[in-house]
Amino acid sequence: MSELSCAYDAFTHAYDGERLSVVRAGRPGRATAVLLHGAGNGSKERLLPLLGDFTAQNCHALAFDFSGHGESTGELAELSLRRRCEQAVAVIDAHAPADAPLILVGFSMSGQTVSDLVRHYGRRVAAVALCAPAVYAPEAWAVPFGNGDGRFSEIIRTPGSWRKAPALETLRSYEGRAVLAVPGTDTVIPPEVTEALQDALSARAEYTRLELPDADHWLGLWFRDHAEDRRRLTAALLSGLGA
């Protein structure tokens, strides 16, 4: 496991027949930061240095592995966007102080999950960071991911299907802090998706675009290895949130 500059608890949270592997650091403070990894071989491990950066800024922080990832149980093929949202809600409701503002940080596929959580928690969400994010057509939300050759893959590979994503309207209505972290090279997310998300986030939110010209799509790994860019991200998110 990566070295972490703060003490943390590692435990499992039982939900819907799965055991989700969670790490928690810091004490209740200015907010609870929730770090959400991406798809594929994504896991919470690469986000541990960022967890420590939030606790150093008087935040409580959580990260966990979605089912089928990392140290959690379950099969990745059985996961879906809906189950990702439900798992995140279960972890937050059980382990984040109920009166604390939320800071949501999502990588890649978890751009969609962050938007789902914004819709669920409303004004409790004080800040969001979307890191090389994706959003998806509404018909993809409940479909299991499968093994790359099923209905989910068919939907997301349909050209322009993302344009119907409810996430865009959710984020267009969001009024808190918002940071969009954009790598210099992204071979996964089409540039028009990134620009649509920028248009949505800049509509009402206090918006910052964080350019990372030397990075590629896998920003969890980038932030793990680049402390100065992690500090830029946390500074942008925490600006104006109070001591």
C-alpha positions, 0 to 999 in steps of 0.5 A: 500500500502507498505511504500515507502522511497521516494515520488512517483506519482501514475497514470493510463496509457491508452493503448489498451482499458485498464487502467494500474496502474503505479507508478513513483518515482525519477527524471531523473538520471543515468538510468530508472529502470523498475520493472515488476511483475510476473504472478498469483497474482503478482502486483507492490505493492510488488516491491515498496521498490525496487522502492525506492532503485533505486531512492536512487541511483539517478535513475528514476523508474517505476513499473506498473500492467499488465492488469488483475493484481493489480489495472489495468483493464482487465481480466487476461485470456485475457492477453498474453506474447505479450500483456505484452510486448506491455504494457511495451513498452507503459509505458516505451515510455510514462513515461521514458526519451527517452535518459536515459538507461534502467534497466529492472528487471523481476520476474518469467514470466517477465523474458520472458518480459525482454528478449522481451524488450531487443530485442525491445530496443537493446543497450538502455538496460544497465542492466537486472535482472532476478529473478527466471525467466521463458522463453517460446516456441515461439508458446506461445507468442501470445496465451491468458493465459486463465483459466489454461486449454487452449492452453497456458497451453498446450504449457508451460506444454509440457516437454522441450518446453522452449528449443525453447525459442527465449529469450535464443538467445536474452539474449545470444547476450546481452552485458550489465550488467546482474544479475540472482537472484536464490532462494534456493528453486524453485518449479515453475521453473525447474533447467534446465531452470535456468541453460540455462538462466545462460549459455545465460547471461554469454555468452557476458554480464557482468554477476553476479549470486545472490544466495538467499539460504533461498528464494523461487520462489516468490522473489518479496515478498522476496525482499520486506521483505529483505532490505539487499538483495535488496541492493545487487541486486541494487548494482550488477545492477548499478555497472559500470553505472556511477554516 
